[in-house]
Amino acid sequence: MKAIKKNLTEEEYLYLDFSHQTKGCIFPLHTSVTLFLLSYCDCKIFKICLVVTKEVSTDSLLLRDDLIQDVEIQIISRQELPPIVQNCCLPAVVERSDNFCRAGLAVVLRHIIQKSYEADPLKKELLELLGFKKTCLKACAEVSQWTRLCELTIPLAIENFLRESSDQPPTIPVEILQLEKKLSEPVRVHNDDKLRRQKLKQQKADGAGPPLTKGKAKSKVHTQETSEELDSASKSMELKVAFSKLTVQEEPATTNREPSHIRKAKASDLPPLEHVFAEGLYFTLADIVLLPCIHHFLVIICKKFSEKLAEFPLLASWYQRIQEVPRVKTAASKCGIQFLHLPELLTTSTEQHPNLSEVPGVEEQNDPLFIGGPRPTMAKLMEKGIEVIFSPHPCPTWTLDWNVLPAAVSPKEGKMSGDRALRKQQQLNNLVYVVTNQAKPGDRIVDFCSGGGHVGIVLAHMLPSCQVTLIENKELSLIRAKKRSNELGLNNIWFIQANMEYFTGMFNIGVALHACGVATDMVIEHCIKTRASFVTCPCCYGFIQNTSKFNFPKSEQFKKTLSYKEHMILCRFADQTAAQLPPQRRLIGKQCMCLVDLDRARAAEECGYSVQVISMEPESCSPKNNMIVGIPI
């Protein structure tokens, strides 16, 4: 059985970008991070392909011999990539002859961890890298500021820093300042109250002294990485809890009931928990991602600008501490990373750095002209000639003949109730009609945020001359979709587990059914960039907010009329459309939905599109029953 499992996993190819190599550093840093994780997991089940854009250099040949020992490796050009991978940013993993691809740093790293554990279930500590509820770096970078910092902005900022470093004092990347600030913030964990009471008890036992600051936490260099040495590194409660997890022991448990004064202490009086690792108390995938990046940053700082090191006491302490994690030194050594011995920093970082984590719209909180509620906001729009108007439905009575379609095409295969399956069929009738009337033979259609593939599978079955690609960041949803596709024998469909930013292929039509919050805006933006038509059905208007890429309102017409805060009023009330709500409230919710989507439509029109906002038929098919249909002019 083990031999069969091994043969199956060996079929997976891991494609990594490779531009150049310097001392112990492989560029881009996403490749360095991936190789470090492979080394840490002692994973040899992938066939690694370094993808170069130029002729193979001597450096790359040395890379094969020196840094990736005992692993099968090829050096290829981008033109030699499988077609599905050519449509994605690297890193990417795919079975050579398969139509299922995983792309993007966080998705690929999580997959490596999962496959390494499946190959050797005794390595339970590998799953701990995925954190509590296995969600570490799972949220896409557009939604999660933390994922964006680890996955995108820190690697890119440090690449630029290494490229530009000279003898002049450097400009420290703001992302490094953000990470230093992050390490200074109190830690929240699932058993937060229990651990904070344990810390209070420890402080009382130690004479009620102040908690040990990170700047003073000592980190020692050890030649052997054992749990006994880890325990001696520091006596703080946080470190004991953190390292007990690393050695797969239970967290320190209290054998007796806590004293009364500890049990009755108010939550506000409990000492905060301090960071041990990047995300809090426990060593996770985030630390794996950050280590190669921060190491190369510190190499430059220590070599050329050592006086700057004092600005990052928490980062330096984290860097020292992470070396004490079992197998980290060994893994780093195999990847050419030679750890620095940093001086002990006794200062605590208290400086507030500018431009960090500004809350969108915070400047409008004291706007004296702001009047809450949807009616004043809608009245303000009407004064400017902006009214709730839907375009007529192109064919309100059209429906697929679900009774003659193969069973695997129907959403009933998605294990949903009969009523819900009927509503899903009605939703699909609307989207499929619009898409099939636009599609031409040979077109490429992308189902963004595809979930279990309800839209994409119907389109692939109905349009056999078109190539359909499903993009979704939830692995299990895509696996279910692939199973249904296999039952139908579809050969014109691809499955890509990735955040949509990692999909770089050209396409003709983009479709999204109930893409939540700003995901709808991301889909529309992706379509506009490639001059593709789009058919979207938005959802979760209450999750709409300013992000690193989008500011609301989006269109010039709405910007001239509404503030960000007023627009958010529309978004919040646009979610008030559930069937159980009073009719008048649902009507206001529907009007707010229309106005939010009209803003999206106007913004697309400013980019050269003809756009309609259409209400699905029947409206009872979903509380979120708007369609935004755009065609490039």
N, C-alpha and C positions, 0 to 999 in steps of 0.2 A: 504493500500500500504506500509506504513512504517513497519508494522508487517512482511510482506512478505520479505522486504529487510533485516530486522534484522535477520530473520531465515536463509536467505541465507548466510549472512556474518558469522553467528555463526558456520557454517560448516567448517570454515577455522581453521586449527591447526597450531600453532606457536611452532616450536621445537627449544629449546635453550640448548646449552651445559652447564653442571653444574659440576664443580670439587670440589669447596669448597667455604666457606663463612667466611669472617672475619668482623670486625666492619664496617658495612655499605658498604662493598665491596663484590660483588659476582664475582667469577672467573669462566670462563674467562671474561675479561673486555668487550668483545663483548656482553655478556649476560647482564652485568650491563648497558651498553649503550642502549640496546633494551628495558629493563625494564624502564629505565628513560624516553625514548621517549613515551612508553605506558602510563606512569604516566602523562607526560606533556600533551599528547593529551586526557587524561582522556578516554582512549580507552579500552572498555571491550567486544569487538566483536570477539576476538580471544580466542580459547581454548589453554592455554599454557601448554606445556609439557617440563619439565626439563629432559634432557637426561644425565644419569649418567653412568659411566663406572664401578662403584663399588657399593656395597650395600648402601642402603639409610642410611645416618647418622642422628644423632640428629640435626645437623646444618641445614640439608635440610628440616627437619620437621619444625624447627623454621622459616625457610625462607618462608614456605607456610603461616604461621600464621601472621608473622610480616611485610613482605615486599611486598606482592602482595595481598592485601586485596580486597575482592569483585570480584575476578577473578577466574574462574574455572581453576584448575591446577592439573596436573598429574605428577608423577615422574616415568619415564620409563627407561629401558635399551636401548642401541643402537640396540639390536636385535629386539626390539619391534617396531622400526620405520617402516613406510610404505616402501616397496622396493625402490620406486623412491627416497626417502629421504636418504636411506642408501648409495646412490651413490653420495651424496653431502656433502660439509662442512656445518656446522650449523653457524648461524641461518638459518632456512628454514621455508617456509610457504607452506602448501598444503591442499587441500580439502581431507578429509580422504580417499575417494574412487576414487579420481581423478588421472589423469595422467599428471597434470600441476603443476610444483613445482617452487617456487622462492627461490633462495639460495644466501647466501653471505650477509654481513652486510649492505652494501649500498642499494642493491636491496630490501632487506626485510624492511629496515627503510623507504625507499621511498614508498613502498607498504602500510605500516602501516599508513603513513600520508594520502595517497590517500583514503584508506578505511575509516579512521576516518572522513575525510571531506565528503565522500559520505554518511556516517551514519548521519552526522549532517552538512548540507550545510551552516548553519549559522557560522560555525567555519572557515571563510575565511582566518583567520590569519595562519591557519595550512598550507595552500598551499604556503604562503609566505616563509615557511621554505625551499622550493625547489628552491628559488632564482629566479633571472631574467631568463626568458625563461624556468623555471622549470628544470634547468640542474645541480643543486647542487649535486656533487658526482655521477653524471650519467656516466661520462667517466670512463672506466675501469682503474684499478690501474696500469696496464702495460703501458698504454699510458699517463695517467695523474699523474705527480709527486705529485700534491696536494691530489688527491684521495688516492694514495698509502700512503702518510704520515698520513692522517686521519684514513683511513680504516684499514691499516695493520701495518705500522711500529711504530706509536706512541703507540697504545694499546699493541703491543707485547713488545716494549722496556720498557714500564712502568710496565708490568707484571714481566719482568725480574728484573727491578730495585726494585720492592717491595719484590721480592723473595730473592734478594741478599743483601738488605740493612742491615747494621750492625752498630756497633758503630764507625767504621772507616769512614772518610770522603768519600762520594760516588763519583763514576765516573758518571757525569751527562750524560744521554743518548744524543747522538748527535742529535737525533730527536727533543729533547726539544730545543736545540740550534737552530735548523732549524726553529722551530715554532717561537721562539723569533725574529729571523732575519726576518721571514715572516711578523711579526707584525710591523716591522720598515719600511717596504717598502711602497712607495706611493700607494694609492688606485686608481684603475681605475673602473669606473662604466659607464653605458650606457649614462647617461646625465652628463658626466664628466665635460665638458666645462662650462655648466650652473652653476653647483655647485661650481666649482673653482672660477668663477666670483662672485658668491654670497659671497664666503669666502673672496675674495679680498675686496669687498665692506665692509664687516664686519670689516676687519682689518683696513681699512681706517677710518671707523667710530670710531673705538676704539683707534685711534691715531697712526695707522701704527705700532703697537707693533708686536712682533714676535708671531706666532701662538702658542697656548697652547700645550705644549708637553704632550705626554701621561703619562710620569712619574709624571707630576704635576696635572693631571686630578683627581679631588677628587671623591671618591666613598663613599656614605653614606649608612648606614644600616637602612632600613625602616621596620616597622612592617606591613604597608599596602602598597600594590603594585598598585598605581594609577598613571594615566598619569601626574597628577599635580606634584607628587613627582619625577617622572622620569624627568620632565622638569627642576626641580630645582637641579638635580644632577650636571649638568654642563651647561654652557651657550655657549659652542662651537657650531658652525654651524653643524659640523658632527653629534654631539649627537642629536641635534634637528631634523635633517633629519632622523636619524636612529630610534629614538623613535616615531616619527610621523608615521612611517611605522608600528611599533609594535602595536600602538593603532588604526590601520586601518584608519588613517586620510590621507589626501592628504599631499604630501611633501610641506614644506613652499614655498609659491608662492609669487613672487614679483608683487605687484599691479600696480606699475608704471614702466615705461621703465628704464633700468639701465642708470646711468649717462654716458656721452660720454667717460670719461676717463676709465670707467670700460668696456664698450663695445669694445673700440679700443685697449685695452691692448693685447699684444702679448701672445700667448698660453705659450711661454717659460717663461713669467713673472708672470704667475698665480701661486698662492701657491698650493702645492700638498695637496691632501686630505689624512687624516690620518685614520688609522684603528680604528673603534669602536668595531667591532666584528672580528671573525677569517678571514672571506673572504672579509671584507671591511667595508662598512657602515651598512649593514643589518644583523640582526640575522637570521641564517640559520641552516640547518641540520648539517653543519660542527661544529657549536658551541655545538649542542646537543651531537654529537659524542665525542668531546674533553672534555666536562665538567667532566664527571665521571673520565676520565683518569687523567686529570690535577689535579683534586681535590685530588685524592689519592697520587699523586706525591707530592703535596704541603704539605699534612699531614705529610709525612715522613720528608720533608725538614724542616718544622717549628718545628717539635718535636725533631729532632736530630741534624740538621745542619742549624740552623736559619741564620747563617752568609751567607749562600749560596743564600738566598732569594734575596739579592741585585743584583745578576747576572741576574735576570729575571724581571725587572721593568715593561716591557710591558705585559708580561704574567700575572703578579700579578694584573696589572690594568684591564686587560681583565677579570680576575677571579672575581674581585670586581664588575665590571660593569655588568657582565652577571647575577649577583644576582638580579639586579634591573629590569630585564625583567619580565613582568607579568607572574605569575604561575610557574616560575622557582623554587622559594623557596618552594612552596607547593609541587611540583613534586619531588624535591630533598628530602624533609622531608619524603615523603611516601616511598622513596627508601633507607632510612637510611643514607642519606648524610647530615651531619651537617656542614654548611659552616664555614670556618675559618674567623676570623677577622684579616686581614693582616695589618701590619703597613704601613703608607703612604711612598712610595718610591719616593724620589725627584731627582733621577739620571736618565739619559737617556742612554739607551743601545747603545753604539757606537762601541763596540769591534767587530772586524771582526773575527768570529770563523773559524777555518780551516775546510777543507773537506766538505764544503757546496756547493751543487749544481754545481759541476764541469761540464763544458760543454764537452761532448765527443769529442775527437779529437782536442781540442783547442791547444794542444802542437804542432800540425802539421801545424798550419796556416802559419808559416814562414819557411816552409821546402824549402830550396833553390833548391832541386832536383825535386820539384813537377812541372809537366807540365800539364796544364789543357786540357780538351777535351777528348772525348772517344777514338779517334784513337790512341794517344800515350799509353793510358792505355791498349787497346786491343793488340797493338804491343808488349808491355811489357809482357803480358800473353803468346802471341804466341812464344816469345823467350824461354819461359819455357815449351813449348809444350802443353799449354792450349788453345784449339781452340773451336770455335762455332760448336758443333756437337749435333744433335738431334738423339735420338733413334727412330727407325721406329715405326709408329703407328701400334698397333696390329690388327686393323680391321677398316680401314678408311671409309668404305662404310656402316658400320652397323648402323642401326637406329631402334628406337622403333616405333611400329605402332601406332602413336598418334591418328589415326582416330578411332581405336577400343577401346582405353583406356577410362575409365570414364572421364567426363568433369573435375571433381575436381582434377584429376591428372595433367592436363595440366597447364603450367604456364600462359595460357591465362586467367585462373581464378584469376590471380594476378593483374588484371586491368591494363595490359600493352598493348601497341599498337601491331598491327598484325606483323609488321616487327620485333619488339623487341621480341615478343613471339616466332617467328620462330627461331631467333638467340639463345634464351634461350633453346629452344628444342634441337638445334644442340649442345649446350654446354652440356646439360644433356645426350645426346646420348654418348658423349665421356666418361663422368664420370661413367654413369650407366653401360656401357659395361665393363669397367675395374673392377668395384666393384662386379658386378654380376658374373664375371668369377673367382673372388677370394673367394666369400662368400660361406660358408658351412651351412647346416641346424643347427640352434641353435646359430649361431654367433651373437655377439652384434656389431652393427654398429652405430657410432656416427657422426652426421652431425654437425660439428662445424661452428660457425658464420652462422647459418642456415637461417637467414632472415625469409622470408615468407614460408620457407619449401619446395622450389622447388625440391631440391635434396632428402631430407629425405622422403617426401611423395611418390615420385616415387619409391624409394627403399623399403619403407614399403609395398607398393602395389605389387611390383614385387617379393619381398622376404618375403612371409607371415610366413615362418618358422624362420625368424631372428627378433631380437629385435632392433628397430631403435630408437635412442635418438637424439632429436634436441636440441642444446644448442645455445642460443642467448641472448644478454643482452637488446635488445629492446622489450619491452612488447607487443606493438601493432603488431609487425611482428609475434610474436609467437601466439598471439590471432587469427590472420588471418589464420595461419597455422593450428591451432587446429580446426577452423571452417571447413576448407577443409577436414581435417582428419575425423571429425565427419560425414560429408556428405558421405564419403567413407566407414564409419563403420569400420575403422582400429582399431584393438585391440592389435597391436604389436608396438605401438609407444608411446614415452614419450616426454614431452615438459619441458625443464628446462630453466627458465630465470635466467641466472647467467653469470658472467665472467668465462671463461673456467678453470681458476685456482681453482674454487670452485667445479668442477666436479672431483670426486675421484674414480669413478667406473671403473671396468675392462671392456675392450672391445677388439674386434678383428680387426676391420677396422675403421680408422678415415678418414673422407672425408671433404673437404672444397672447396666450389666454390667461388672464388674471395674474399678470406680473405685478408683484407687490410694491407699493410705494414708488420710489425713484427707479425701480427696475424697469418700469414702463418707459421712463425718460431715457434710460440707458439703451433700451431697445431702439427707440426712435432715433437717438443720436447715432447708434451703430448703422442703422439703415441710411440715414442722411449722409454719413461719411462715404458709403459705397454707392450712393445714388440708387438705392433699392426702394421699392414700394414697401409700405408697412401696413399691417392689419393688427391692431392691438386692442385688447380688452383690459383696461386698468383694474386695479384692485387695491385695497388697503390705503385709501387716500390719507388716512390719519397718520400713516408712517412717512408721508412726504415731508422733507425738510431740506434746508440748504446742505450741500455736501461740498467736497473738494472740487467737484466738477459742475454742479448745477446750483443756480440761484433762482429763487422764486420770488415773484412771478417771472416767467420765462420770456414772454413776448413783450415787445416795446409798447404795444397798446395797453397791456395790463400794467406794466411797470409805471407808466405815466399816471395811472389811476390809483393803484393799490400799493400799500407798503407790504413788506414781507409778513408782518404780523396779521394784517388784514387778509392776506392770501391764505395764511394758515387757518384762519377762521373758516374759510370756505372748505379747506381740506378736512378739517375736523368734522364739520357738519355733513360733508359728502359721504361719510360712513354711516349716516343715520337713515338707512334705506331698508332695514330688515323688515320682513313681512309682519312681524308681531308688533311693530311700532304703530302709533296712531296715524291715520291717513295724512293729516296735515303735516306731521313731522316728516313722513316719508317723502311728501311732495317737496318740501324745502330741501331735504337731502338730495333728491334727484336733481333739483335746480342747481345746487352747489356742485354736484358731480359734473353737470354739463358745463358750468363756468370754469371749473378747474381744467377740464379737457379742452374747452375752447381756447384757454391760454396756451396749452400744449399745441393745439392746432395752429394758432396764429404764429407761434414761434417757428413751426415747421414751414409755414407759408413764407416766412421771412427768409428761409433757406431755399426757396424755389420749388415748393411743393404745392400741389392742389390737395386740400385736406377737408374731410368731412367728419363730423361727429354724429354718429347714428345710434339710435336706441335699438337694442336687439328685440327680436320678436320670437315668442311672446315675452313681454317684460318680466313675467313671473319666472323665466328660466334662471334668473339670478338677481340678487339685490344689486350686484355690480354688473349692470347690463348695458354699459356704453361701449361702442366701438369707435376707435379713431382710425380712419382709413386715409392713407397718404400716398400720392403718386407723384413722382418727380415730373416737373414740367419740361 
